[in-house]
């Protein structure tokens, strides 16, 4: 007698495929955002601060 739990389920397969696609896209966006933030931190740390604008007295 065959075990019914070992039979392929096309609906589960489609659901897992879609979930994997969504998770992959989310992971890619999160990775890109983390790289942008790291780049911004390094850029801010390595560039000198801009001089403050001075307002004249009246």
Secondary structure as UniProt FT lines:
FT   HELIX           4..6
FT   HELIX           10..46
//
